Amino acid sequence: MTKRMFDTTCIGNAIVDVISKADDAFLATENLTKNSMNLIDKARAEELYAKMQSAIEMSGGSAGNTAAGVASLGGKCAYIGKVRDDQLGDIFSHDIRAAGVTFETAKSTNGAATARSLILVTPDAHRTMNTYLGACIELGPEDIDPEIIAASKVTYMEGYLWDPENGKQAFRKAAEISHDAGQRVSLTLSDSFCVDRYRTEFQEFIKGGVDILFANEDEIKSLYETQRFDEALDTVRGQVEIACLTRSEKGSVIVKGSEAHAIPADTDIDVVDTTGAGDLFAAGFLYGLTNGHDLAMSGRIGAMAAAEVISHYGARPTADLKKLLQQKLAVV
């Protein structure tokens, strides 16, 4: 049997997104911090859902979005995440496989339901996420497939999965397998509030086990407890091989040792929903890096993918990213 090979394997919380419009007054009434990710229990999820306007349901989850983006670009991608054998679990499984991603993690047959994230999008296109983790917390080291990890050029993990203890163990097992196979490990910090919860643990894990780090400006400043982006950038240089730091409309900076590449954001779009921007930037960058492109071009592919996803509701691409990339390469 021919050994399977993957550009990227993504590990994270398998979540179905429930996306609805909201205004700032609604966030204030519900005591929600704009642009944050809040972990909620099942009761709060049901309460908030009842108060939301009409919603769109679609598969999401940070690493799942990245996996779908890599596949849309034409990359070979696998995904590891936990769902329950329920309706939302079936929806998630179908959607990610339909996107062209290998997904073989066994479903839970008892316990909590498949996770869902109630995402409130304000008129300025910012999103506030309220996530019931459900079955996600059951993902553990036993779900990490050594064959898939060893066959992946990059194993990419989302910081959100650091909340449950089993998730941390899964991270560490995957990182060890990847490095033993001579492959790379990547982490996205996911959210500044997540960094606040696990700053010291993240710093230790990053320094000892991460090759490629993704973070936005708030997250990287929180990680190193500084108000200055330049200071955080200089600090991360010595911690990882490659750091990809996104700055919304300011674009991004790709750092590798003494190298630094400033990547402009695509501003020629109407921003509808920023959900998934960082996830798709990671997808584009990882696709580029694992398919022979240099750092700057990989960053531009990331910017292209991020621009596509923020031009519509939902955190996964609706356009064919492979075709968009072909058009982009034709004019470079």
C-alpha positions in Angstrom: 0.0 0.0 0.0 1.3 3.4 -0.9 2.1 5.5 2.1 -0.2 8.5 2.5 1.5 12.0 2.6 0.0 15.2 3.7 1.0 18.8 3.4 -0.6 19.7 6.7 -2.6 17.9 9.5 -4.7 20.2 11.6 -5.8 19.4 15.1 -8.4 21.3 17.0 -11.9 21.7 18.3 -14.5 20.3 15.9 -17.3 22.9 16.1 -20.4 23.8 14.2 -20.8 27.6 14.0 -24.1 29.4 14.5 -23.7 32.9 13.1 -26.1 35.8 13.7 -26.1 39.6 13.4 -26.0 41.6 16.6 -25.4 45.2 17.7 -23.2 46.6 20.5 -26.2 47.1 22.7 -26.9 43.4 22.6 -23.3 42.6 23.6 -23.5 45.0 26.5 -26.8 43.6 27.7 -25.4 40.1 27.6 -22.1 41.2 29.3 -20.0 40.1 26.3 -16.7 41.6 25.3 -16.6 42.3 21.6 -14.1 40.3 19.5 -13.5 37.7 22.3 -14.1 34.0 22.6 -16.0 33.0 25.7 -16.4 29.4 26.9 -19.9 28.7 27.9 -21.8 25.7 29.3 -24.8 24.0 27.7 -27.4 26.0 29.7 -25.8 29.3 28.7 -25.6 28.1 25.0 -29.3 27.4 25.0 -30.1 30.7 26.7 -28.1 32.8 24.3 -29.3 30.9 21.3 -32.9 31.7 22.2 -32.0 35.4 22.3 -30.1 35.5 19.0 -31.6 36.7 15.7 -32.1 34.3 12.8 -28.8 32.4 12.3 -26.8 30.5 9.7 -25.3 27.2 10.7 -22.1 25.9 9.1 -19.2 23.8 10.1 -16.3 25.7 11.7 -13.7 25.4 14.4 -10.4 27.2 14.0 -8.2 24.3 12.8 -11.1 22.9 10.8 -11.3 26.1 8.9 -7.6 26.1 8.2 -7.8 22.5 7.0 -10.7 23.4 4.6 -8.6 26.3 3.3 -5.5 24.2 2.6 -7.7 21.7 0.7 -9.4 24.5 -1.3 -6.0 25.7 -2.4 -5.2 22.2 -3.7 -3.2 20.9 -0.7 -3.3 17.5 0.9 -4.7 17.9 4.4 -5.9 15.8 7.3 -7.9 16.8 10.3 -8.1 15.5 13.9 -11.0 16.6 16.1 -13.8 15.1 18.2 -17.5 15.1 17.5 -20.4 13.1 18.9 -22.6 10.7 16.9 -25.4 13.2 16.6 -26.8 15.5 14.0 -24.3 18.2 14.3 -21.5 15.6 14.4 -22.8 14.2 11.1 -22.9 17.7 9.6 -19.4 18.5 10.7 -18.0 15.2 9.4 -19.8 15.5 6.0 -18.7 19.1 5.5 -15.0 18.7 6.2 -14.8 15.5 4.0 -16.7 17.2 1.3 -14.0 20.0 1.4 -11.4 17.4 0.5 -10.0 16.9 3.9 -9.1 13.4 5.4 -11.1 13.0 8.6 -10.9 9.7 10.4 -11.2 10.5 14.2 -13.7 8.2 15.8 -16.9 9.8 17.0 -17.9 9.8 20.7 -20.9 7.4 21.3 -21.8 8.9 24.7 -21.3 12.0 26.8 -21.6 15.6 25.6 -23.0 16.7 22.3 -21.0 18.0 19.4 -19.6 21.5 20.1 -21.2 24.6 18.7 -20.0 28.3 18.7 -22.6 31.0 18.8 -21.0 33.8 16.8 -22.4 37.4 17.0 -21.3 39.6 14.2 -21.6 43.4 14.8 -22.1 46.0 12.0 -18.3 46.7 12.0 -17.8 43.0 10.9 -16.2 42.0 14.2 -17.2 38.7 15.8 -17.8 37.7 19.4 -17.8 33.9 19.9 -19.5 32.0 22.6 -18.4 28.4 22.5 -19.9 25.3 24.1 -17.0 22.8 23.7 -19.2 19.7 24.2 -17.5 16.6 22.7 -14.3 18.5 22.0 -13.1 18.0 25.5 -12.9 14.3 24.9 -10.2 14.6 22.3 -7.1 13.0 23.8 -3.7 11.5 22.9 -5.5 8.2 21.9 -7.0 10.1 19.0 -3.7 11.2 17.6 -2.9 8.9 14.6 0.9 8.4 14.5 0.8 7.4 10.8 -0.9 10.6 9.8 1.2 12.9 11.9 4.5 11.3 10.7 3.3 11.7 7.1 2.5 15.4 7.5 5.0 18.1 6.6 3.4 20.3 9.2 1.2 19.5 12.1 -0.9 22.5 13.0 -2.6 22.9 16.3 -5.0 25.6 17.7 -4.5 27.2 21.1 -8.1 26.8 22.0 -7.5 23.1 22.4 -5.2 23.9 25.4 -8.2 24.4 27.7 -9.0 20.7 28.4 -6.1 18.7 29.9 -6.6 15.9 27.4 -6.0 18.4 24.6 -2.6 19.4 26.1 -1.6 15.7 26.2 -2.8 15.3 22.6 -0.7 18.4 21.6 2.5 17.0 23.2 2.1 13.6 21.7 1.5 15.0 18.2 4.5 17.3 18.5 6.8 14.5 19.6 5.7 12.2 16.8 6.1 15.0 14.2 9.6 16.0 15.3 10.7 12.3 15.6 9.7 12.0 11.9 11.7 15.1 11.0 8.6 17.2 10.3 7.5 20.6 11.6 5.1 21.6 14.4 2.9 24.7 14.1 0.7 26.5 16.7 -1.8 29.3 16.5 -2.4 31.2 19.7 -6.1 31.6 18.8 -7.2 34.3 21.2 -5.5 36.8 23.6 -7.9 35.6 26.3 -6.6 32.1 25.7 -3.0 33.4 26.0 -3.9 35.1 29.3 -5.1 31.8 30.7 -2.0 29.8 29.7 0.8 32.3 29.1 3.6 30.5 30.9 2.5 27.1 29.5 2.4 28.5 26.0 5.8 30.1 26.3 7.3 26.8 27.5 5.6 24.8 24.7 6.5 27.3 22.0 10.2 27.4 23.0 10.5 23.7 23.2 8.2 22.3 20.6 6.9 24.8 18.0 8.6 25.6 14.7 5.9 27.8 13.1 3.9 30.2 15.2 0.8 32.1 14.2 -0.5 35.0 16.3 -2.3 38.3 15.8 -1.0 41.6 17.2 -2.9 41.4 20.5 -2.0 37.7 21.0 1.7 38.1 20.5 1.8 41.2 22.8 -0.1 39.3 25.4 2.2 36.4 25.2 5.3 38.5 26.0 3.4 41.0 28.2 4.3 44.1 26.3 2.3 47.0 24.7 4.8 47.3 21.9 4.4 45.1 18.8 8.0 45.6 17.8 9.2 44.4 21.1 7.1 41.3 20.9 8.3 40.7 17.4 12.0 40.9 18.5 11.3 38.5 21.3 9.6 35.8 19.2 12.5 35.8 16.7 14.6 33.7 19.1 11.8 31.4 20.2 10.6 29.7 16.9 11.9 29.1 13.4 9.1 31.1 11.7 6.6 33.5 13.2 3.6 34.8 11.2 2.1 37.9 12.9 -1.1 39.3 11.5 -2.2 42.9 12.1 -5.7 43.1 10.4 -5.8 46.0 7.9 -2.1 46.6 8.5 -1.3 43.3 6.9 1.2 40.9 8.4 4.8 40.3 9.2 6.6 37.0 8.5 9.8 36.6 10.6 12.5 34.0 10.3 15.7 34.8 12.2 17.0 38.1 10.8 14.5 38.0 7.9 11.3 40.0 8.1 8.7 40.3 5.3 5.9 42.8 5.5 2.8 41.5 3.7 0.1 44.1 2.8 -3.5 43.3 3.5 -5.9 43.1 0.5 -8.0 46.2 1.1 -9.9 46.1 -2.2 -12.8 44.2 -0.6 -16.0 44.9 1.4 -15.5 43.4 4.8 -18.6 41.4 5.9 -17.5 39.1 8.7 -13.9 38.7 10.1 -14.6 35.2 11.4 -11.9 32.9 10.1 -9.5 35.5 8.9 -6.6 34.2 10.9 -7.5 30.6 10.2 -7.4 31.2 6.4 -4.2 33.2 6.6 -2.7 30.2 8.2 -4.1 27.9 5.5 -2.6 30.0 2.8 0.8 30.4 4.4 1.0 26.7 5.2 0.0 25.7 1.7 2.6 28.0 0.2 5.4 26.9 2.6 4.7 23.1 2.0 4.4 23.5 -1.8 7.7 25.2 -2.5 6.9 28.9 -2.2 9.2 31.3 -0.3 8.1 33.1 2.9 7.0 36.3 1.2 4.9 34.5 -1.4 3.4 32.2 1.2 2.4 35.3 3.2 0.7 36.7 0.1 -1.2 33.5 -0.4 -2.3 33.8 3.2 -3.5 37.3 2.7 -5.4 36.3 -0.4 -7.2 33.5 1.5 -8.0 35.7 4.4 -9.4 38.4 2.1 -11.7 35.9 0.5 -13.2 34.6 3.8 -13.9 38.0 5.3 -15.9 39.1 2.2 -18.8 36.9 3.2 -20.4 35.3 6.3 -18.9 32.1 7.5 -15.3 31.0 8.3 -14.6 28.8 5.4 -14.0 29.8 1.8 -16.9 29.9 -0.7 -14.7 30.7 -3.7 -12.3 28.2 -5.3 -9.0 29.3 -3.7 -7.0 27.2 -6.1 -8.4 29.2 -9.0 -7.8 32.5 -7.2 -4.2 31.4 -6.5 -3.7 30.5 -10.2 -4.9 34.0 -11.1 -2.6 35.6 -8.6 0.4 33.7 -9.8 -0.3 34.6 -13.4 0.1 38.3 -12.6 3.1 38.0 -10.2 
